[in-house]
Amino acid sequence: MKNLFISELIPEFLVSKEIEEGNSKSTIKAYNYDLEKYIEIVGDSNIELVTPTKIRLFIKSLKDKNYTKRGIARKIATLRSFFKFLIRNEFISKNPMEKISSPKIKMEENLPKYLEISDMDLILEKLKDKNLFNTKKSERYYLLIRLLYATMARVSEISNIKIKDINFQERFIHLRGKGNKERIVPVDRDSLILIEKYLKNRLIYAEDDYLLVNTRNLKLSPRVIQKDIKVIKEKCGFSQSKQITPHIFRHTGATHLRRAGMDISELQDILGHSSSNTTRIYAKNDIRNLKKSYDGMHPLSLKEDLRINN
């Protein structure tokens, strides 16, 4: 047990998160990245010598590198989980994270970023422009954006869609989410027609093949999808500061559905959230529904004799 270094215990921690807690590969990868970043900045050391001071040094370094509060909070959460694992398995006797607090994030900073409907219209229109998008990938680009927006799926879920997961008659797609949880999401008719056209242009495919593939008929990895979105953003002429990532389309679809009046519990089912508290944040992205309910229910808004006459 003596002289165990951080780097030596990371693999065991990751196995625990994957096997015992059922975390997805992308989550495991994120944990590994965060812990390697800690070693890169502070250095590898005996786990018994990690102190709150060293962790604060790491946090200060992240802040100096202009990491967002959310990014810093994620790395703190990773360290908290890692040292909790070490305590539980008796690798250490004191938890250095007990005295570390996460940065306070204001509600407006915590709200999910999303695109307006006008932004979506612009992207979908420009993707049809042969002068801008005139490569073998153009058809894939258009389908990718439609899928991300229509299903509100995570990038790993989009990557893992197989042809057999699509029910063209009932108009839904079967997704596999975090912790291998499965769910069914409805899809609009036009997006399904687009999928059918896309498949007709494939020379050969089987029901068990992945929907989104490259020129070698191999499934698109999340990393390739992220690169595709980056190309689309640049070609559509959006500024560097404009956040457009695969996950933005998930937030966008969810925000637009909530704005249109979709019930939180229904939205929760579509997004695959285990808790309604996670979904409820989309309600805070738009006050219009809340204001409509308020105006239609509060006595001060309804009763003529309570109103102030100018």
C-alpha positions as CSV (number, residue, x, y, z in Angstrom):
1,M,0.0,0.0,0.0
2,K,3.0,2.3,0.5
3,N,4.3,4.6,-2.2
4,L,1.3,4.2,-4.6
5,F,1.2,7.0,-7.2
6,I,-1.8,8.7,-8.7
7,S,-1.1,7.3,-12.1
8,E,-1.0,3.7,-10.8
9,L,-4.5,3.9,-9.4
10,I,-6.2,5.7,-12.3
11,P,-6.8,2.4,-14.3
12,E,-8.4,0.7,-11.3
13,F,-10.6,3.7,-10.7
14,L,-11.7,3.7,-14.3
15,V,-12.5,0.0,-14.2
16,S,-14.6,0.6,-11.1
17,K,-16.6,3.4,-12.8
18,E,-17.2,1.3,-15.9
19,I,-17.9,-2.1,-14.3
20,E,-19.5,-1.2,-11.0
21,E,-21.3,2.0,-12.0
22,G,-21.9,1.3,-15.7
23,N,-20.5,4.6,-16.9
24,S,-20.3,5.0,-20.7
25,K,-17.0,5.0,-22.6
26,S,-17.2,8.7,-23.2
27,T,-17.6,9.3,-19.5
28,I,-14.7,7.0,-18.7
29,K,-12.6,8.9,-21.2
30,A,-13.6,12.2,-19.6
31,Y,-12.5,11.0,-16.1
32,N,-9.2,9.8,-17.5
33,Y,-8.6,13.1,-19.3
34,D,-9.3,15.1,-16.2
35,L,-6.9,13.0,-14.0
36,E,-4.2,13.2,-16.6
37,K,-4.6,16.9,-16.8
38,Y,-4.1,17.1,-13.0
39,I,-0.9,15.1,-13.3
40,E,0.2,17.2,-16.3
41,I,-0.2,20.4,-14.2
42,V,0.7,19.4,-10.7
43,G,2.7,16.3,-11.3
44,D,2.4,12.6,-10.4
45,S,3.0,11.9,-6.7
46,N,2.4,9.5,-3.8
47,I,-1.4,9.6,-3.2
48,E,-0.8,10.2,0.5
49,L,1.1,13.4,-0.3
50,V,-1.8,15.0,-2.2
51,T,-3.0,17.9,-0.2
52,P,-5.8,20.5,-0.5
53,T,-3.1,23.0,-1.3
54,K,-1.9,21.0,-4.3
55,I,-5.5,20.7,-5.5
56,R,-6.0,24.5,-5.2
57,L,-2.9,25.0,-7.2
58,F,-4.4,22.8,-9.9
59,I,-7.7,24.8,-9.8
60,K,-5.8,28.1,-9.9
61,S,-3.8,26.9,-12.9
62,L,-7.1,26.0,-14.7
63,K,-8.4,29.5,-14.0
64,D,-5.3,31.1,-15.3
65,K,-5.7,29.1,-18.5
66,N,-9.2,30.6,-18.9
67,Y,-11.1,27.4,-18.2
68,T,-14.8,28.1,-17.7
69,K,-16.4,27.7,-14.2
70,R,-18.3,24.7,-15.6
71,G,-15.0,23.1,-16.9
72,I,-13.3,23.7,-13.6
73,A,-16.3,22.2,-11.7
74,R,-16.2,19.1,-13.9
75,K,-12.5,18.5,-13.0
76,I,-13.2,19.1,-9.3
77,A,-16.1,16.5,-9.6
78,T,-13.7,14.0,-11.2
79,L,-11.1,14.5,-8.4
80,R,-13.9,14.2,-5.8
81,S,-15.0,10.9,-7.3
82,F,-11.4,9.6,-7.5
83,F,-10.5,10.3,-3.9
84,K,-13.8,9.0,-2.7
85,F,-12.9,5.7,-4.5
86,L,-9.5,5.8,-2.8
87,I,-11.1,6.2,0.6
88,R,-13.6,3.5,0.0
89,N,-10.9,1.1,-1.0
90,E,-8.6,2.1,1.9
91,F,-5.8,3.4,-0.3
92,I,-5.8,6.6,1.7
93,S,-7.0,7.6,5.2
94,K,-7.7,11.3,4.6
95,N,-9.7,12.8,1.7
96,P,-8.0,16.0,0.4
97,M,-11.2,17.0,-1.4
98,E,-13.2,17.5,1.8
99,K,-12.0,21.1,2.1
100,I,-12.4,21.9,-1.7
101,S,-15.5,23.7,-3.0
102,S,-16.7,23.9,-6.5
103,P,-17.0,27.4,-8.1
104,K,-20.5,29.0,-7.7
105,I,-22.2,29.1,-11.1
106,K,-24.9,31.7,-11.5
107,M,-28.2,30.4,-12.9
108,E,-27.7,32.3,-16.2
109,E,-24.2,30.8,-16.5
110,N,-25.6,27.3,-16.0
111,L,-28.4,27.5,-18.5
112,P,-27.8,25.3,-21.6
113,K,-26.7,27.2,-24.7
114,Y,-29.0,26.7,-27.7
115,L,-29.6,28.0,-31.2
116,E,-32.6,30.0,-32.3
117,I,-35.0,28.6,-34.9
118,S,-33.6,31.2,-37.3
119,D,-30.1,29.7,-36.8
120,M,-31.4,26.2,-37.5
121,D,-33.2,27.5,-40.7
122,L,-30.0,29.1,-41.8
123,I,-27.9,26.0,-41.3
124,L,-30.4,23.7,-43.0
125,E,-30.7,26.1,-46.0
126,K,-27.0,26.6,-46.4
127,L,-26.4,22.8,-46.3
128,K,-28.5,22.6,-49.5
129,D,-26.3,25.2,-51.2
130,K,-24.1,23.3,-53.7
131,N,-21.7,26.2,-53.9
132,L,-20.9,25.8,-50.2
133,F,-21.3,22.1,-49.8
134,N,-20.4,20.2,-52.9
135,T,-18.5,17.1,-51.7
136,K,-19.3,13.4,-51.1
137,K,-19.8,14.3,-47.4
138,S,-22.6,16.9,-48.1
139,E,-25.4,14.5,-48.0
140,R,-24.0,13.1,-44.7
141,Y,-23.7,16.6,-43.3
142,Y,-27.4,17.4,-43.9
143,L,-28.6,14.1,-42.5
144,L,-26.4,14.5,-39.4
145,I,-27.8,18.0,-38.5
146,R,-31.4,16.7,-39.1
147,L,-30.7,13.7,-36.8
148,L,-29.1,15.7,-34.0
149,Y,-31.9,18.3,-34.0
150,A,-34.7,15.8,-34.5
151,T,-33.7,13.2,-31.9
152,M,-31.8,15.4,-29.5
153,A,-29.5,12.4,-29.0
154,R,-26.0,12.6,-27.5
155,V,-23.2,12.4,-30.1
156,S,-22.3,8.8,-28.9
157,E,-25.9,7.8,-29.4
158,I,-26.0,9.2,-32.9
159,S,-22.8,7.4,-33.7
160,N,-24.3,4.1,-32.5
161,I,-27.6,4.2,-34.4
162,K,-28.0,1.1,-36.6
163,I,-30.4,0.8,-39.5
164,K,-32.4,-1.8,-37.6
165,D,-33.0,0.8,-34.9
166,I,-35.1,2.9,-37.2
167,N,-38.8,2.2,-37.4
168,F,-40.1,3.9,-40.6
169,Q,-43.7,2.9,-40.1
170,E,-44.1,4.0,-36.5
171,R,-41.7,6.9,-37.0
172,F,-39.3,6.4,-34.1
173,I,-35.6,5.6,-33.5
174,H,-34.3,3.3,-30.8
175,L,-31.3,4.9,-28.9
176,R,-28.8,3.5,-26.4
177,G,-27.8,6.1,-23.9
178,K,-25.7,6.5,-20.8
179,G,-25.2,3.3,-18.8
180,N,-26.6,1.3,-21.7
181,K,-30.1,2.6,-21.0
182,E,-32.3,2.3,-24.0
183,R,-35.1,4.6,-25.1
184,I,-37.3,5.3,-28.1
185,V,-37.6,8.8,-29.5
186,P,-40.1,10.0,-32.2
187,V,-38.8,11.5,-35.4
188,D,-40.5,13.8,-37.9
189,R,-41.6,12.3,-41.2
190,D,-39.3,14.4,-43.4
191,S,-36.2,13.3,-41.5
192,L,-37.2,9.7,-42.1
193,I,-37.7,10.3,-45.8
194,L,-34.2,11.8,-45.8
195,I,-32.8,8.7,-44.2
196,E,-34.5,6.5,-46.8
197,K,-33.0,8.6,-49.6
198,Y,-29.6,8.4,-47.9
199,L,-29.8,4.6,-47.7
200,K,-30.8,4.3,-51.3
201,N,-27.5,5.9,-52.2
202,R,-25.6,3.3,-50.3
203,L,-24.4,0.5,-52.6
204,I,-24.8,-2.3,-50.0
205,Y,-26.1,-2.3,-46.5
206,A,-27.6,-4.7,-44.0
207,E,-30.0,-4.1,-41.1
208,D,-27.2,-4.5,-38.6
209,D,-25.0,-1.9,-40.2
210,Y,-24.5,1.5,-38.7
211,L,-26.6,4.4,-40.2
212,L,-23.8,7.0,-40.4
213,V,-20.7,5.6,-42.1
214,N,-17.6,6.9,-43.8
215,T,-16.5,6.1,-47.4
216,R,-15.1,2.8,-46.1
217,N,-18.5,1.8,-44.7
218,L,-17.2,2.2,-41.1
219,K,-19.4,3.9,-38.5
220,L,-18.7,7.6,-37.8
221,S,-17.0,8.0,-34.4
222,P,-18.1,10.8,-32.1
223,R,-14.8,12.5,-32.9
224,V,-15.5,12.5,-36.7
225,I,-19.0,13.8,-36.0
226,Q,-17.5,16.7,-34.0
227,K,-15.2,17.5,-36.9
228,D,-18.1,17.5,-39.3
229,I,-20.0,20.0,-37.1
230,K,-16.9,22.2,-37.0
231,V,-16.8,22.2,-40.8
232,I,-20.5,23.0,-41.1
233,K,-20.1,25.9,-38.6
234,E,-17.3,27.4,-40.6
235,K,-18.9,27.0,-44.0
236,C,-22.2,28.5,-42.7
237,G,-20.3,31.6,-41.7
238,F,-20.8,31.6,-37.9
239,S,-18.3,33.5,-35.8
240,Q,-15.7,31.7,-33.7
241,S,-17.5,32.7,-30.5
242,K,-20.7,31.1,-31.6
243,Q,-21.1,27.8,-29.8
244,I,-22.1,25.1,-32.3
245,T,-21.3,21.5,-31.2
246,P,-23.2,18.2,-31.4
247,H,-24.5,18.8,-27.9
248,I,-25.8,22.2,-28.8
249,F,-28.3,20.6,-31.1
250,R,-29.6,18.5,-28.2
251,H,-30.1,21.6,-26.1
252,T,-31.6,23.4,-29.1
253,G,-34.3,20.7,-29.8
254,A,-35.1,20.4,-26.1
255,T,-35.4,24.2,-25.6
256,H,-37.6,24.5,-28.8
257,L,-39.9,21.7,-27.6
258,R,-40.3,23.2,-24.2
259,R,-41.0,26.6,-25.7
260,A,-43.7,25.0,-27.8
261,G,-45.3,23.7,-24.6
262,M,-44.1,20.1,-24.2
263,D,-44.5,18.7,-20.7
264,I,-41.4,18.3,-18.7
265,S,-42.0,14.6,-18.1
266,E,-42.4,14.0,-21.9
267,L,-39.2,15.9,-22.6
268,Q,-37.5,13.9,-19.9
269,D,-38.4,10.7,-21.7
270,I,-37.1,11.9,-25.0
271,L,-33.8,13.2,-23.5
272,G,-33.3,10.0,-21.4
273,H,-32.8,11.9,-18.2
274,S,-33.0,9.8,-15.0
275,S,-34.2,12.9,-13.0
276,S,-36.8,15.5,-13.9
277,N,-34.5,18.1,-12.2
278,T,-32.0,17.7,-15.1
279,T,-34.8,18.3,-17.6
280,R,-36.3,21.2,-15.7
281,I,-33.4,23.5,-16.6
282,Y,-34.9,23.8,-20.1
283,A,-38.0,25.5,-18.6
284,K,-35.7,28.2,-17.3
285,N,-34.4,28.9,-20.8
286,D,-37.7,30.5,-21.6
287,I,-40.0,32.5,-19.4
288,R,-42.8,32.8,-22.0
289,N,-44.8,29.8,-20.9
290,L,-44.4,30.7,-17.3
291,K,-45.5,34.3,-18.0
292,K,-48.5,33.0,-20.0
293,S,-49.6,30.8,-17.1
294,Y,-49.1,33.6,-14.6
295,D,-51.1,36.1,-16.6
296,G,-53.9,33.5,-17.0
297,M,-54.0,32.5,-13.4
298,H,-52.9,35.3,-11.0
299,P,-55.8,37.3,-9.5
300,L,-53.9,40.6,-10.1
301,S,-53.8,39.8,-13.8
302,L,-57.4,38.5,-14.0
303,K,-59.6,40.7,-11.8
304,E,-60.6,44.1,-13.3
305,D,-61.2,45.6,-9.9
306,L,-57.6,44.8,-8.8
307,R,-56.0,46.4,-11.8
308,I,-54.5,49.9,-11.8
309,N,-56.2,52.3,-14.1
310,N,-54.0,55.0,-15.6
